[in-house]
């Protein structure tokens, strides 16, 4: 499969080039250039199929000519020492838990794959440097996925504020491959620096710079795999239609679901579950998208005004307007409904939900009632409930144990350098590490 820019159907590139370049030069984002039906390969898989098996079967088909079956197995084995889990709650609802990775969020799935596949793609020709703007947890997730992958230096750019969840033993001056740098500025400054660095060709060329932010297609494609995994587990229990409910902020998780459909997954609909920041629902409904000011909620990862995957969704809309209009259901969930369902899910099913997963659950309940009482709804549980232990306690009265890896996320550390938000300061700070 090749990849093209959202701005142009011309000159598609290979997966390797899309991952290493990260951004096309025309200012767009990379998206799959073709439809690929992999149905015949996953329809015979079943609940015995492990996640690494699924990934190592499908990845080489998807990336034919770039990732052979042997390399794909190596990638899957080295990336996934954790698996998603599909919990059947009743005839109408399942929970797809995606929080079993090193930092307890679904983002681990895309990030560990990107890290493992980069190492594999670079085996023959050298080094790469991965830049990532981060506020907190994603930095820890990237550091966990990239540690001990020696060909890939990883630079994390943090805005002012504490840095959490990193292990100083993994930093470059201590023999590791991670470089945390603090920027005197905001998260937006960090993001701008990442984009400037990867589009400033001489520096990017010299160090082989790419980004591990969600703009990299190498993080999105592997997220389609857990939808397929959910499908092969749930299919034997299906009597009616199948829907996925996805808590959506930057819509990376969501667009990965649409790609799973593109890869042949039989599915009837996707719920774009939002909190009060729901302006993007207008766009899905075919209206003009006018961003609203941000509203702060109990599900902060969904407090997004302009999704970073906006262009990918717009591009998908152009290709398949009927899918977007007839298969995508926007929903908006209040904080009160979020807390309410956290309590209800515990009382009714004995499961703990973090507030983001709760937004998806509440949206699924609402749409199930309105739309298809016989359908089956797979709710994506994107965050470990222990990450929001206080809210879980408040809503369910239960104290949950925080696993060791999540406890470590609170550990603070110092950056390697503190710099002004300028490209030359960044280049100097990076160069001084070698
Ligand atoms: C990032 C995040 C989301 C939102 O995912 P997007 O791909 O940005 O839509 C949902 N839940 C949790 C726990 C997250 O960390």
Boltz pocket constraint, residues with backbone or C-beta under 6 A from the ligand:
constraints:
  - pocket:
      binder: B
      contacts: [[A, 104], [A, 105], [A, 106], [A, 107], [A, 247], [A, 248], [A, 249], [A, 250], [A, 251], [A, 252], [A, 253], [A, 254], [A, 301], [A, 302], [A, 356], [A, 357], [A, 382], [A, 383]]
      max_distance: 6.0
